Amino acid sequence: MMGATFLLALREIRRHLMRSFLTTVGIVIGVAAVITMVTLGNGVTASVQDDISSLGSNVFIVFPVRTDRGPGRPFDDTDVRAVATQIAGVEEAAGSVNASATAIHNGQNWSTSVQGANNAFLRGQSIKVEEGRSFSELEEAAGKSVCLIGIKVRDAIFPPAWDPIGEDLRLDNVSCTVIGVLAERGQGAAMNNQDSDDVVIMPLKTVQRRFTGNSDLQYFIVKYDSAYSSAGIQSSLVDLLRERRLLQPGQENDFNIIDTAQVNDAISSVTGTLTAMVAAIAAISLLVGGIGIMNIMLVSVTERTREIGIRLAIGALAREVQLQFLTEAVVLCCFGGLVGIGLAFVLSLSLSTAFEIPYVFDPVVNVISFLFSALMGVAFGYYPARRASRLDPIEALRHE
């Protein structure tokens, strides 16, 4: 009986193909909107998480801040060594400084950022060298004029297919030899709000001596073992820095600590909430589509009143008539759901490419959206189907 009912439903839908398609537009738009919003939200979340992870996992970033006592006092290398040796669970501790400069090579100029760092800093922030090599111990200790360049610096001042390894370039009036090219990291990985692929990294002592003119550190990073408690290490870090900076009880910290893991969790929570809210708003169009289904099914009952009367008169059961109309409503909604899923795929892929965020396919939301569209067919098709099944055969046969 179910097979025959399904075929009858398809026949009736085909008899009014244009009307059936227009009826499902609301369902199509609703399903497509929900899936697209969730997919884009997942893509934004993945993009942000990727940017934060490029700062390093299990990493604290410590920097001085201004207080009511005046500007924050900078850190120095003794602070970093104290953190590395006196706090259990710390794997890497390394400072960094930044400066602006113009990179010049063979007549090509490019404004970029110069960062002073050592190998411990590179390891702590998971910075990979794609071509060439990293700094040697001698280069770090002596402050040699060698550098690692980001891919955007390479593309800006070196010709295509040119191997920059071993080439000399100038950063303002400072000459350095390129020993490596950094792997791509992305926009969000830099502490100074600059593109981390548009950077030249030199040994810390070199930048301090040739660019900043002092031994201050603008900030330092602390990478810790995941087996240790993040809160415990952060508490020890605060106590140690307060002691070294001679802060009395009751005085506010003149430094701040960013935990990349907490930032990641907070942003994921916020983007997840926003995605859910937008998807819920988009789901309203599903309700509108369901009302459209109910409306067209009521019209169909009125148009087919005589047909219903004939079926009931020759022995069809009321529940069979009800099942037929309910099946038509469900088939319409399922068709709309499938078209909506296809449209959502195209929209999500196009918008992900346009916004330069990853496309994250979520099979769960696709399946749930399809099942929900089918449920809409049951919910909004039940009343018209019930009305059709309760028609009086005699009165239905008299209907013109």
C-alpha positions as CSV (number, residue, x, y, z in Angstrom):
1,M,0.0,0.0,0.0
2,M,2.9,2.4,0.8
3,G,4.3,1.9,-2.7
4,A,1.0,2.6,-4.4
5,T,0.5,5.7,-2.1
6,F,3.9,7.0,-2.9
7,L,3.3,6.6,-6.7
8,L,0.0,8.3,-6.5
9,A,1.7,11.2,-4.5
10,L,4.3,11.5,-7.3
11,R,1.6,11.6,-9.9
12,E,-0.3,14.3,-8.3
13,I,2.9,16.4,-7.8
14,R,3.7,16.0,-11.5
15,R,0.3,17.1,-12.5
16,H,1.0,20.5,-11.0
17,L,4.8,20.6,-11.4
18,M,5.2,24.4,-11.3
19,R,2.9,24.8,-8.4
20,S,4.7,22.0,-6.5
21,F,8.1,23.6,-7.1
22,L,6.9,27.1,-6.0
23,T,5.4,25.5,-2.9
24,T,8.8,24.0,-1.9
25,V,10.7,27.2,-2.4
26,G,10.3,28.1,1.3
27,I,11.7,24.8,2.3
28,V,14.6,25.1,-0.2
29,I,15.5,28.5,1.1
30,G,15.2,27.5,4.8
31,V,17.3,24.3,4.4
32,A,19.9,26.1,2.3
33,A,20.1,29.1,4.7
34,V,20.5,26.9,7.8
35,I,23.2,24.7,6.3
36,T,25.1,27.6,4.7
37,M,25.1,29.6,7.9
38,V,26.3,26.6,10.0
39,T,29.0,25.7,7.4
40,L,30.3,29.3,7.2
41,G,30.3,29.5,11.0
42,N,32.3,26.3,11.2
43,G,34.7,27.7,8.6
44,V,35.2,30.9,10.6
45,T,35.8,28.9,13.8
46,A,38.3,26.7,12.0
47,S,40.1,29.7,10.5
48,V,40.3,31.5,13.9
49,Q,41.5,28.3,15.6
50,D,44.1,27.8,13.0
51,D,45.3,31.4,13.4
52,I,45.5,31.0,17.2
53,S,47.2,27.6,17.0
54,S,49.9,29.4,14.8
55,L,50.8,31.3,18.0
56,G,51.7,27.9,19.5
57,S,49.7,25.4,21.5
58,N,50.0,25.4,25.3
59,V,51.7,28.8,25.2
60,F,51.5,31.9,27.4
61,I,52.3,35.3,25.9
62,V,53.6,37.8,28.5
63,F,53.9,41.5,27.9
64,P,54.2,44.6,30.0
65,V,51.2,46.9,30.4
66,R,50.7,50.5,31.7
67,T,49.4,51.0,35.2
68,D,48.5,54.0,37.3
69,R,52.2,54.0,38.4
70,G,53.3,54.7,34.8
71,P,54.2,52.8,31.6
72,G,54.9,49.1,31.9
73,R,58.5,48.2,32.6
74,P,60.0,46.1,29.8
75,F,61.3,42.6,30.4
76,D,64.8,41.5,29.8
77,D,66.7,38.2,29.2
78,T,67.2,37.6,32.9
79,D,63.4,37.4,33.3
80,V,63.1,34.8,30.6
81,R,65.9,32.7,32.0
82,A,64.3,32.8,35.5
83,V,61.0,31.6,34.0
84,A,62.7,28.8,32.1
85,T,64.7,27.5,35.1
86,Q,62.4,28.2,38.1
87,I,59.0,27.0,37.0
88,A,58.3,23.3,36.6
89,G,56.7,22.3,33.3
90,V,58.1,25.1,31.2
91,E,59.5,23.6,27.9
92,E,60.5,26.9,26.2
93,A,60.8,30.5,27.3
94,A,62.0,33.1,24.8
95,G,61.7,36.8,24.2
96,S,61.1,38.9,21.1
97,V,61.3,42.5,19.8
98,N,59.9,44.0,16.7
99,A,60.8,46.9,14.5
100,S,59.8,48.3,11.1
101,A,62.2,48.4,8.1
102,T,62.3,48.5,4.4
103,A,63.7,45.3,2.8
104,I,65.8,46.1,-0.3
105,H,67.2,43.6,-2.8
106,N,68.4,44.2,-6.3
107,G,66.4,47.5,-6.6
108,Q,63.2,46.1,-5.1
109,N,61.8,47.7,-2.0
110,W,59.3,46.3,0.5
111,S,58.1,47.7,3.8
112,T,58.1,44.9,6.3
113,S,58.5,44.0,10.0
114,V,61.8,42.9,11.5
115,Q,61.5,40.5,14.4
116,G,64.3,39.5,16.8
117,A,63.9,36.0,18.0
118,N,65.9,32.8,18.7
119,N,65.4,29.1,18.0
120,A,63.5,28.6,21.3
121,F,61.0,31.3,20.2
122,L,60.6,29.5,16.9
123,R,60.0,26.2,18.6
124,G,57.6,27.7,21.1
125,Q,55.4,29.3,18.4
126,S,55.7,26.4,16.0
127,I,57.4,28.5,13.4
128,K,58.7,26.2,10.7
129,V,61.6,26.8,8.2
130,E,60.4,25.6,4.8
131,E,63.6,26.3,2.9
132,G,67.2,26.6,4.1
133,R,68.0,26.3,7.8
134,S,67.4,28.1,11.2
135,F,70.0,30.0,13.3
136,S,73.1,28.3,14.6
137,E,74.1,28.7,18.3
138,L,77.0,30.8,17.2
139,E,74.8,33.1,15.1
140,E,72.4,33.6,18.1
141,A,75.2,34.2,20.7
142,A,77.2,36.6,18.5
143,G,74.2,38.4,16.9
144,K,75.2,37.7,13.4
145,S,73.6,39.4,10.4
146,V,71.6,36.5,9.1
147,C,67.8,36.3,8.6
148,L,64.8,34.2,7.9
149,I,62.3,35.7,5.6
150,G,58.5,35.2,5.2
151,I,57.0,34.1,1.9
152,K,55.5,37.5,1.2
153,V,58.9,39.2,1.6
154,R,60.4,36.6,-0.7
155,D,57.7,37.1,-3.3
156,A,58.0,40.9,-3.1
157,I,61.7,41.4,-3.5
158,F,63.0,38.3,-5.3
159,P,62.1,37.3,-8.9
160,P,59.9,34.2,-9.4
161,A,61.7,30.9,-9.1
162,W,64.7,32.7,-7.6
163,D,66.4,30.9,-4.8
164,P,66.9,33.5,-2.0
165,I,69.1,31.3,0.2
166,G,72.5,32.8,0.5
167,E,71.4,36.1,-1.0
168,D,72.2,39.4,0.8
169,L,69.4,42.0,1.4
170,R,69.3,45.3,3.3
171,L,66.9,46.2,6.0
172,D,67.2,50.0,6.0
173,N,71.0,50.3,6.6
174,V,71.5,46.8,8.0
175,S,72.7,44.1,5.6
176,C,71.9,40.5,6.3
177,T,72.3,37.1,4.6
178,V,69.1,35.0,3.9
179,I,69.6,31.5,5.4
180,G,66.0,30.3,5.3
181,V,62.4,30.9,4.2
182,L,59.6,30.5,6.7
183,A,56.6,28.3,6.1
184,E,53.3,30.0,5.5
185,R,51.6,30.9,8.8
186,G,48.7,33.2,8.0
187,Q,47.4,36.6,9.0
188,G,46.5,36.0,12.7
189,A,49.7,34.6,13.9
190,A,51.6,37.9,14.7
191,M,51.4,39.6,18.1
192,N,51.9,43.0,16.5
193,N,48.7,42.7,14.3
194,Q,50.8,42.4,11.2
195,D,50.8,39.6,8.6
196,S,53.2,37.0,10.0
197,D,54.2,35.9,6.5
198,D,55.4,39.5,5.9
199,V,58.3,39.4,8.3
200,V,62.1,39.1,8.5
201,I,63.3,37.3,11.6
202,M,66.9,37.9,12.8
203,P,68.7,36.8,15.9
204,L,67.4,38.6,19.0
205,K,70.8,40.2,19.8
206,T,71.1,41.5,16.3
207,V,67.8,43.3,16.3
208,Q,68.4,44.7,19.8
209,R,71.8,46.0,18.8
210,R,71.1,47.3,15.3
211,F,67.4,48.4,15.5
212,T,66.1,49.0,19.0
213,G,69.4,50.0,20.6
214,N,68.7,48.4,24.0
215,S,68.3,44.9,25.6
216,D,64.6,45.2,26.4
217,L,62.1,42.6,25.4
218,Q,58.7,43.7,24.1
219,Y,57.2,40.4,25.1
220,F,58.1,36.8,25.7
221,I,56.4,33.5,25.3
222,V,56.3,30.5,27.6
223,K,55.6,27.1,26.2
224,Y,54.6,24.5,28.8
225,D,54.1,20.8,29.0
226,S,50.5,19.8,28.5
227,A,50.8,17.3,31.3
228,Y,51.0,20.2,33.7
229,S,48.1,22.3,34.9
230,S,47.8,25.5,32.8
231,A,46.3,27.3,35.8
232,G,49.1,26.1,38.1
233,I,51.9,27.2,35.7
234,Q,50.2,30.6,35.2
235,S,49.9,31.1,38.9
236,S,53.6,30.3,39.4
237,L,54.5,32.6,36.5
238,V,52.6,35.5,38.1
239,D,54.2,34.9,41.5
240,L,57.7,34.8,40.0
241,L,57.2,37.9,37.9
242,R,55.7,39.9,40.8
243,E,58.7,38.9,42.9
244,R,61.2,39.9,40.3
245,R,59.4,43.2,39.6
246,L,59.2,44.0,43.3
247,L,55.4,44.4,43.4
248,Q,54.0,44.7,46.8
249,P,50.8,42.9,48.0
250,G,47.8,44.9,46.7
251,Q,49.6,46.4,43.8
252,E,48.2,45.5,40.4
253,N,50.3,43.6,37.9
254,D,52.3,45.7,35.5
255,F,52.2,42.8,33.0
256,N,49.6,40.7,31.3
257,I,49.5,37.1,30.4
258,I,47.5,35.6,27.4
259,D,46.8,31.9,27.4
260,T,46.3,30.8,23.8
261,A,44.3,27.8,24.9
262,Q,41.8,30.0,26.8
263,V,41.6,32.4,23.9
264,N,40.9,29.5,21.5
265,D,38.2,28.1,23.8
266,A,36.6,31.6,24.3
267,I,36.5,32.4,20.5
268,S,35.2,28.9,19.7
269,S,32.4,29.4,22.2
270,V,31.5,32.8,20.8
271,T,31.5,31.8,17.2
272,G,29.5,28.7,18.0
273,T,26.9,30.7,19.8
274,L,26.7,33.3,17.0
275,T,26.4,30.4,14.4
276,A,23.6,28.8,16.4
277,M,21.7,32.1,16.6
278,V,22.1,32.9,12.9
279,A,21.0,29.3,12.0
280,A,18.0,29.6,14.3
281,I,17.0,32.9,12.6
282,A,17.5,31.2,9.2
283,A,15.3,28.3,10.3
284,I,12.3,30.7,10.5
285,S,12.1,30.4,6.8
286,L,11.5,26.7,7.2
287,L,8.4,27.5,9.2
288,V,7.3,29.9,6.5
289,G,7.9,27.1,3.9
290,G,5.9,24.7,6.1
291,I,2.9,27.1,6.2
292,G,3.2,27.3,2.4
293,I,3.0,23.5,2.2
294,M,-0.1,23.5,4.4
295,N,-1.8,26.2,2.3
296,I,-1.2,24.4,-1.0
297,M,-2.4,21.1,0.5
298,L,-5.6,22.7,1.7
299,V,-6.1,24.1,-1.9
300,S,-5.4,20.6,-3.2
301,V,-8.1,19.1,-0.9
302,T,-10.6,21.6,-2.1
303,E,-9.7,21.0,-5.8
304,R,-9.9,17.2,-5.4
305,T,-13.0,17.0,-3.2
306,R,-15.0,15.1,-5.9
307,E,-12.0,12.7,-6.4
308,I,-11.9,12.0,-2.6
309,G,-15.6,11.4,-2.5
310,I,-15.3,8.8,-5.3
311,R,-12.5,7.0,-3.5
312,L,-14.4,6.9,-0.3
313,A,-17.6,5.8,-2.0
314,I,-15.9,2.8,-3.7
315,G,-14.4,1.5,-0.5
316,A,-11.2,3.5,0.3
317,L,-10.6,3.8,4.0
318,A,-10.3,7.3,5.6
319,R,-6.9,6.5,6.9
320,E,-5.8,5.6,3.3
321,V,-6.9,9.0,2.0
322,Q,-5.2,10.6,5.0
323,L,-2.0,8.7,4.2
324,Q,-2.0,9.7,0.6
325,F,-2.3,13.5,1.3
326,L,0.3,13.2,4.1
327,T,2.6,11.4,1.8
328,E,2.3,14.2,-0.8
329,A,3.2,16.8,1.8
330,V,6.2,14.8,3.0
331,V,7.4,14.1,-0.6
332,L,7.2,17.8,-1.3
333,C,9.2,18.7,1.8
334,C,11.8,16.0,1.2
335,F,12.2,17.2,-2.4
336,G,12.7,20.8,-1.1
337,G,15.2,19.5,1.5
338,L,17.3,17.7,-1.1
339,V,17.3,20.8,-3.4
340,G,18.2,23.0,-0.4
341,I,21.1,20.7,0.5
342,G,22.5,21.0,-3.1
343,L,22.0,24.7,-3.1
344,A,23.7,25.0,0.3
345,F,26.7,23.1,-1.0
346,V,27.1,25.5,-3.9
347,L,26.6,28.6,-1.7
348,S,28.9,27.4,1.1
349,L,31.7,26.6,-1.3
350,S,31.4,29.9,-3.2
351,L,31.2,32.0,0.0
352,S,34.0,30.1,1.7
353,T,36.2,30.9,-1.4
354,A,35.1,34.5,-1.5
355,F,35.7,35.1,2.2
356,E,38.9,33.0,2.2
357,I,37.8,30.7,5.0
358,P,38.0,26.9,4.9
359,Y,35.0,24.9,3.7
360,V,34.1,22.6,6.6
361,F,31.5,20.0,5.5
362,D,29.2,19.0,8.4
363,P,27.3,15.8,7.6
364,V,25.3,16.0,10.8
365,V,23.7,19.4,10.0
366,N,22.9,18.2,6.5
367,V,21.1,15.0,7.7
368,I,19.3,16.9,10.5
369,S,18.2,19.6,8.0
370,F,16.8,16.9,5.7
371,L,15.0,15.1,8.5
372,F,13.6,18.3,9.8
373,S,12.2,19.2,6.4
374,A,10.5,15.8,6.3
375,L,9.1,16.5,9.8
376,M,7.8,19.8,8.5
377,G,5.9,17.8,5.9
378,V,4.3,15.7,8.6
379,A,3.5,18.6,10.9
380,F,2.0,20.9,8.3
381,G,0.5,18.2,6.1
382,Y,-1.4,16.5,8.9
383,Y,-4.3,19.0,9.1
384,P,-5.0,19.0,5.3
385,A,-4.7,15.2,5.2
386,R,-7.0,14.8,8.2
387,R,-9.5,17.2,6.7
388,A,-9.5,15.2,3.4
389,S,-10.1,11.9,5.3
390,R,-13.1,13.3,7.2
391,L,-15.1,14.4,4.1
392,D,-18.6,13.0,3.8
393,P,-18.6,10.9,0.6
394,I,-22.1,12.0,-0.4
395,E,-21.3,15.7,0.1
396,A,-18.0,15.2,-1.7
397,L,-19.7,13.6,-4.7
398,R,-22.0,16.6,-5.0
399,H,-19.1,19.0,-5.0
400,E,-18.5,20.8,-8.3
